[in-house]
């Protein structure tokens, strides 16, 4: 009878310790995955899921750096900066 009670107590103790350690490691993995998943979903949808700001479009980038590119005139055949 005492052996059965001792065995049951040790199984319950091992279960409790394993469950607690599992929750801790699961929480660490969850927090690490959450940031990556948020970034992936934001890139897929093309906007920030937190503030709903849209990503820069290619035309936005072209207009932002337009002054850095030389403007060539096909008629004159020369480039001006």
MMTF fields as JSON, N, C-alpha, C and O atoms, coordinates in Angstrom:
{
  "mmtfVersion": "1.0.0",
  "mmtfProducer": "UNKNOWN",
  "numBonds": 323,
  "numAtoms": 324,
  "numGroups": 81,
  "numChains": 1,
  "numModels": 1,
  "chainsPerModel": [1],
  "groupsPerChain": [81],
  "chainIdList": ["A"],
  "bondAtomList": [4, 2, 8, 6, 12, 10, 16, 14, 20, 18, 24, 22, 28, 26, 32, 30, 36, 34, 40, 38, 44, 42, 48, 46, 52, 50, 56, 54, 60, 58, 64, 62, 68, 66, 72, 70, 76, 74, 80, 78, 84, 82, 88, 86, 92, 90, 96, 94, 100, 98, 104, 102, 108, 106, 112, 110, 116, 114, 120, 118, 124, 122, 128, 126, 132, 130, 136, 134, 140, 138, 144, 142, 148, 146, 152, 150, 156, 154, 160, 158, 164, 162, 168, 166, 172, 170, 176, 174, 180, 178, 184, 182, 188, 186, 192, 190, 196, 194, 200, 198, 204, 202, 208, 206, 212, 210, 216, 214, 220, 218, 224, 222, 228, 226, 232, 230, 236, 234, 240, 238, 244, 242, 248, 246, 252, 250, 256, 254, 260, 258, 264, 262, 268, 266, 272, 270, 276, 274, 280, 278, 284, 282, 288, 286, 292, 290, 296, 294, 300, 298, 304, 302, 308, 306, 312, 310, 316, 314, 320, 318],
  "bondOrderList": [1, 1, 1, 1, 1, 1, 1, 1, 1, 1, 1, 1, 1, 1, 1, 1, 1, 1, 1, 1, 1, 1, 1, 1, 1, 1, 1, 1, 1, 1, 1, 1, 1, 1, 1, 1, 1, 1, 1, 1, 1, 1, 1, 1, 1, 1, 1, 1, 1, 1, 1, 1, 1, 1, 1, 1, 1, 1, 1, 1, 1, 1, 1, 1, 1, 1, 1, 1, 1, 1, 1, 1, 1, 1, 1, 1, 1, 1, 1, 1],
  "groupList": [{"groupName": "UNK", "atomNameList": ["N", "CA", "C", "O"], "elementList": ["N", "C", "C", "O"], "formalChargeList": [0, 0, 0, 0], "bondAtomList": [1, 0, 2, 1, 3, 2], "bondOrderList": [1, 1, 2], "singleLetterCode": "X", "chemCompType": "L-PEPTIDE LINKING"}],
  "groupTypeList": [0, 0, 0, 0, 0, 0, 0, 0, 0, 0, 0, 0, 0, 0, 0, 0, 0, 0, 0, 0, 0, 0, 0, 0, 0, 0, 0, 0, 0, 0, 0, 0, 0, 0, 0, 0, 0, 0, 0, 0, 0, 0, 0, 0, 0, 0, 0, 0, 0, 0, 0, 0, 0, 0, 0, 0, 0, 0, 0, 0, 0, 0, 0, 0, 0, 0, 0, 0, 0, 0, 0, 0, 0, 0, 0, 0, 0, 0, 0, 0, 0],
  "groupIdList": [1, 2, 3, 4, 5, 6, 7, 8, 9, 10, 11, 12, 13, 14, 15, 16, 17, 18, 19, 20, 21, 22, 23, 24, 25, 26, 27, 28, 29, 30, 31, 32, 33, 34, 35, 36, 37, 38, 39, 40, 41, 42, 43, 44, 45, 46, 47, 48, 49, 50, 51, 52, 53, 54, 55, 56, 57, 58, 59, 60, 61, 62, 63, 64, 65, 66, 67, 68, 69, 70, 71, 72, 73, 74, 75, 76, 77, 78, 79, 80, 81],
  "secStructList": [7, 2, 2, 2, 2, 2, 2, 2, 2, 2, 2, 2, 2, 2, 2, 2, 2, 2, 2, 2, 2, 2, 2, 2, 2, 2, 2, 2, 2, 2, 2, 2, 2, 2, 2, 2, 2, 2, 2, 2, 2, 2, 2, 2, 2, 6, 5, 7, 6, 6, 6, 7, 7, 5, 7, 7, 7, 2, 2, 2, 2, 2, 2, 2, 1, 4, 4, 4, 1, 7, 3, 3, 3, 6, 6, 6, 6, 3, 3, 3, 7],
  "xCoordList": [0.817, 0.0, 0.86, 0.577, 1.908, 2.784, 3.555, 3.863, 3.851, 4.565, 3.688, 4.177, 2.427, 1.497, 1.342, 1.315, 1.241, 1.125, 2.41, 2.357, 3.553, 4.847, 5.008, 5.468, 4.633, 4.721, 3.807, 4.214, 2.573, 1.617, 2.105, 1.96, 2.68, 3.205, 4.374, 4.482, 5.248, 6.392, 5.942, 6.515, 4.926, 4.4, 3.777, 4.0, 3.006, 2.385, 3.429, 3.29, 4.471, 5.545, 6.281, 6.555, 6.594, 7.27, 6.386, 6.874, 5.092, 4.168, 4.133, 4.152, 4.081, 4.019, 5.289, 5.22, 6.438, 7.706, 7.814, 8.21, 7.473, 7.538, 6.585, 6.915, 5.424, 4.449, 4.946, 4.81, 5.522, 6.03, 7.181, 7.231, 8.093, 9.206, 8.702, 9.238, 7.691, 7.112, 6.46, 6.578, 5.779, 5.166, 6.226, 6.062, 7.316, 8.382, 9.022, 9.2, 9.372, 10.009, 9.017, 9.402, 7.758, 6.737, 6.526, 6.313, 6.579, 6.427, 7.593, 7.4, 8.817, 9.989, 9.877, 10.147, 9.481, 9.323, 8.215, 8.345, 7.142, 6.019, 6.393, 6.01, 7.129, 7.538, 8.54, 8.542, 9.394, 10.342, 9.61, 9.964, 8.618, 7.891, 6.935, 6.674, 6.414, 5.406, 5.953, 5.273, 7.154, 7.747, 7.992, 7.753, 8.473, 8.713, 7.413, 7.335, 6.4, 5.112, 4.458, 3.864, 4.567, 4.019, 4.706, 4.05, 6.008, 6.756, 6.377, 6.194, 6.258, 5.898, 4.521, 4.337, 3.557, 2.199, 2.13, 1.375, 2.914, 2.949, 3.513, 2.998, 4.569, 5.156, 4.212, 4.139, 3.493, 2.541, 1.381, 0.931, 0.903, -0.243, 0.158, -0.693, 1.447, 1.921, 1.641, 1.747, 1.288, 1.065, 1.4, 1.424, 1.655, 1.94, 0.648, -0.368, 0.688, -0.508, -0.799, -1.899, 0.164, -0.031, -0.62, -1.613, 0.003, -0.441, -1.103, -1.563, -1.168, -1.793, -1.098, -1.714, 0.15, 0.907, 1.289, 1.781, 1.064, 1.383, 2.865, 3.547, 3.348, 4.757, 5.01, 4.092, 6.262, 6.629, 6.474, 6.954, 5.817, 5.662, 6.899, 7.667, 7.09, 8.239, 8.213, 9.265, 7.034, 6.936, 7.333, 7.9, 7.046, 7.471, 8.989, 9.567, 9.632, 11.088, 11.692, 12.705, 11.078, 11.595, 11.507, 12.443, 10.402, 10.262, 11.173, 11.604, 11.471, 12.337, 13.78, 14.471, 14.237, 15.616, 15.753, 16.795, 14.731, 14.75, 15.822, 16.442, 16.05, 17.033, 18.464, 19.369, 18.696, 20.039, 20.425, 21.612, 19.441, 19.723, 19.925, 19.256, 20.839, 21.019, 19.815, 19.259, 19.427, 18.325, 18.924, 19.543, 18.74, 19.314, 18.278, 17.115, 18.701, 17.836, 18.198, 19.338, 17.239, 17.511, 17.727, 18.437, 17.123, 17.253, 18.657, 19.32, 19.101, 20.416, 21.542, 22.635, 21.272, 22.308, 23.283, 24.342, 22.963, 23.873, 23.103, 21.878, 23.829, 23.224, 23.517, 24.609, 22.553, 22.723, 22.429, 21.601, 23.086, 22.818, 21.992, 21.664],
  "yCoordList": [-1.199, 0.0, 1.262, 2.206, 1.281, 2.449, 2.628, 3.75, 1.547, 1.634, 2.306, 3.114, 1.987, 2.59, 4.092, 4.879, 4.487, 5.913, 6.651, 7.763, 6.054, 6.667, 6.794, 7.824, 5.757, 5.802, 6.89, 7.648, 6.975, 7.98, 9.393, 10.296, 9.589, 10.904, 11.306, 12.466, 10.35, 10.675, 10.982, 11.853, 10.278, 10.566, 11.957, 12.709, 12.306, 13.631, 14.739, 15.795, 14.501, 15.482, 15.673, 16.804, 14.581, 14.674, 15.387, 16.185, 15.102, 15.776, 17.273, 18.066, 17.671, 19.089, 19.823, 20.93, 19.212, 19.844, 19.935, 20.976, 18.88, 18.888, 19.894, 20.546, 20.021, 20.982, 22.418, 23.251, 22.695, 24.042, 24.391, 25.494, 23.452, 23.699, 23.835, 24.625, 23.079, 23.169, 24.511, 25.063, 25.039, 26.362, 27.434, 28.335, 27.344, 28.347, 28.312, 29.355, 27.112, 27.034, 27.388, 27.993, 27.022, 27.382, 28.881, 29.427, 29.552, 31.008, 31.675, 32.629, 31.169, 31.736, 31.558, 32.489, 30.371, 30.133, 30.998, 31.508, 31.164, 31.973, 33.434, 34.058, 33.985, 35.386, 35.569, 36.608, 34.572, 34.671, 34.565, 35.265, 33.72, 33.508, 34.656, 34.942, 35.31, 36.36, 37.511, 37.989, 37.955, 39.05, 38.673, 39.468, 37.45, 36.993, 36.829, 37.175, 36.303, 36.112, 37.454, 37.609, 38.417, 39.743, 40.386, 41.004, 40.24, 40.802, 40.113, 40.778, 38.78, 38.032, 38.436, 38.682, 38.503, 38.866, 40.3, 40.594, 41.206, 42.599, 42.687, 43.434, 41.926, 41.942, 41.33, 41.809, 40.285, 39.666, 40.603, 40.654, 41.336, 42.224, 43.59, 44.343, 43.926, 45.206, 46.386, 47.532, 46.141, 47.23, 46.744, 45.543, 47.692, 47.37, 46.94, 47.627, 45.797, 45.306, 46.072, 45.971, 46.825, 47.574, 48.959, 49.356, 49.692, 51.071, 51.249, 52.349, 50.217, 50.222, 51.145, 51.553, 51.482, 52.282, 51.379, 50.269, 51.854, 51.046, 51.119, 52.071, 50.114, 50.061, 51.056, 51.452, 51.452, 52.362, 51.645, 50.525, 52.28, 51.726, 52.073, 52.958, 51.396, 51.644, 53.066, 53.686, 53.584, 54.949, 55.956, 57.0, 55.663, 56.55, 56.61, 57.683, 55.456, 55.428, 56.139, 56.826, 55.978, 56.649, 58.159, 58.869, 58.659, 60.108, 60.644, 61.795, 59.817, 60.268, 60.434, 61.356, 59.545, 59.587, 60.116, 59.93, 60.762, 61.254, 62.317, 62.372, 63.164, 64.23, 63.708, 64.436, 62.473, 61.92, 61.332, 61.21, 60.968, 60.386, 61.491, 62.523, 61.279, 62.293, 62.286, 61.234, 63.468, 63.566, 63.744, 64.768, 62.757, 62.781, 63.269, 62.866, 64.109, 64.591, 63.826, 63.882, 63.119, 62.338, 63.239, 62.875, 64.391, 65.307, 65.922, 65.966, 66.389, 67.027, 65.996, 66.264, 64.812, 63.777, 63.976, 63.349, 64.831, 65.05, 64.871, 64.987, 64.596, 64.416, 65.618, 66.185, 65.996, 67.096, 66.59, 65.698, 67.143, 66.761, 67.801, 67.658],
  "zCoordList": [0.0, 0.0, 0.0, -0.737, 0.823, 0.894, -0.413, -0.816, -1.045, -2.32, -3.371, -4.16, -3.389, -4.337, -4.08, -5.026, -2.833, -2.476, -2.83, -3.357, -2.55, -2.877, -4.396, -4.889, -5.128, -6.593, -7.15, -8.03, -6.645, -7.106, -6.79, -7.614, -5.606, -5.22, -6.121, -6.518, -6.443, -7.3, -8.728, -9.383, -9.211, -10.548, -10.582, -11.531, -9.568, -9.517, -9.394, -10.01, -8.604, -8.461, -9.796, -10.198, -10.47, -11.773, -12.789, -13.589, -12.76, -13.671, -13.41, -14.351, -12.132, -11.779, -12.204, -12.739, -11.967, -12.345, -13.862, -14.386, -14.568, -16.027, -16.639, -17.63, -16.064, -16.584, -16.398, -17.293, -15.229, -14.968, -15.916, -16.462, -16.104, -17.028, -18.463, -19.24, -18.807, -20.144, -20.395, -21.489, -19.406, -19.55, -19.737, -20.56, -18.976, -19.101, -20.478, -21.107, -20.953, -22.271, -23.376, -24.377, -23.211, -24.197, -24.259, -25.341, -23.131, -23.106, -23.82, -24.573, -23.581, -24.261, -25.771, -26.53, -26.206, -27.64, -28.225, -29.338, -27.49, -27.964, -28.134, -29.123, -27.194, -27.314, -28.439, -29.1, -28.669, -29.781, -31.118, -32.066, -31.208, -32.453, -32.76, -33.929, -31.74, -31.948, -32.785, -33.694, -32.496, -33.258, -34.714, -35.623, -34.922, -36.289, -37.058, -38.237, -36.395, -37.059, -37.392, -38.46, -36.485, -36.738, -37.941, -38.779, -38.021, -39.147, -40.454, -41.473, -40.433, -41.632, -42.136, -43.328, -41.227, -41.634, -42.132, -43.059, -41.528, -41.988, -43.399, -44.231, -43.67, -45.005, -46.031, -47.163, -45.654, -46.575, -46.91, -48.055, -45.918, -46.143, -46.666, -47.139, -46.588, -47.111, -46.205, -46.644, -44.957, -44.008, -42.606, -42.337, -41.724, -40.339, -39.661, -39.756, -38.974, -38.307, -37.013, -36.47, -36.525, -35.281, -35.569, -34.96, -36.506, -36.756, -38.116, -38.42, -38.94, -40.266, -41.258, -42.243, -41.029, -41.988, -43.15, -42.948, -44.354, -45.52, -45.825, -45.446, -46.507, -46.887, -48.006, -48.724, -48.14, -49.224, -50.549, -50.723, -51.456, -52.792, -53.612, -53.235, -54.705, -55.552, -56.097, -56.254, -56.384, -56.896, -55.822, -56.141, -54.56, -53.478, -53.407, -53.231, -53.543, -53.498, -54.694, -54.565, -55.854, -57.046, -56.9, -57.269, -56.368, -56.227, -55.13, -55.19, -54.126, -53.04, -53.507, -53.074, -54.389, -54.851, -56.274, -56.903, -56.78, -58.156, -58.357, -59.418, -57.352, -57.503, -57.519, -57.926, -57.089, -57.086, -58.439, -58.743, -59.249, -60.554, -61.589, -61.535, -62.523, -63.575, -64.51, -64.824, -64.945, -65.898, -67.284, -67.571, -68.134, -69.486, -70.477, -70.437, -71.335, -72.401, -73.668, -74.128, -74.224, -75.432, -76.643, -77.581, -76.614, -77.746, -77.744, -78.78, -76.59, -76.518, -76.513, -77.01, -75.95, -75.895, -74.763, -74.753, -73.806, -72.682, -71.372, -71.327, -70.349, -69.034, -68.146, -68.195, -67.347, -66.416, -65.019, -64.836, -64.062, -62.666, -61.989, -60.811]
}
